Amino acid sequence: MVGSPNSRVSVIAFFIAGLGVLFSGASAGDERGNLLCAAPQEPKALQAYHDCTDGAGCYPKEQAFVLDGAMRYLDYRLEHPNRSGERLAIVVDIDDTALSNWVYIRETDFVYNRSTIMEWWKKEQDPAIPGTLALVQHAMERNVAVFLISGRPEAIRKYTEENLQVAGYPVASIKATGGIFLKAAPGDPDNPCGFKSLRRRGIAEKGFTIILNVGDQYSDLESCDPAGRRLTGTISFRGERLVKLPNPFYCIP
């Protein structure tokens, strides 16, 4: 989650995804507009979607549906390796993919603020998103490397790793066999897509095959150069399956 202080809808532009999408690498023409944010939604509607009331959809059920599909693909790839000795990996975003910021979002009345979100993260109170935790645990039990990539700054690594550990993620094992990448300015690209693409490229260059790329924003999943220009075509570090979780609360283009 990245943005300027005290910006209400423009930075926390609400993206009603409805049902999250699990999709394989489609052509560039099929994905135009993926980085666009939808029109803002009223907090009352967002609360109803989160709580599964008033016919507004059901956020946790839709999350679970998408992550169940990701789990099935993980098992499929384990049973159908492309080559002997293939090193499989999954890449997972942290905020509102591995951990939920719902309490912060609700308590701030859907207003995102860079300073307040940093202080919130230091409290280490974000719970795990159940389906993502199960996916990570299952991957590690099957010797699939897990890499967590987040736009959170390196300065709060201690708080982030402790929160992940408390939420149930095996942090030491993830770091030993995969990795946890946070943004370390000024060396990293400023834009989320460029930063995350650079980290995934590094994972692929180490010989890993990224079979799942999991995130709640299209900027978690798209492939960009360091300047944020979108890359097209077959890209080895993009991931075989892009797993888009629903996020009705904000959009990072």
ABEGO torsion letter per residue (X at the ends): XBEBBGBBAAAABBBBAEBBBBBBBBBAAAABGAABBBBBBBAAAAAAAAAGBGGAEBAAAAAAAAAAAAAAAAAAAAABBABBGBBBBBBBBABGAABBAAAAAAAAGGBBBAAAAAAAAAAGABBBBAAAAAAAAAAAAAGBBBBBBBABBAAAAAAAAAAAAAAGBBAAAAAAABEBBBBBOAABBABAAAAAAAAAAAAAAAGBBBABBBBABAAAABBBBAAGBBBBEBBAAAEABBBBBBBAABBBX
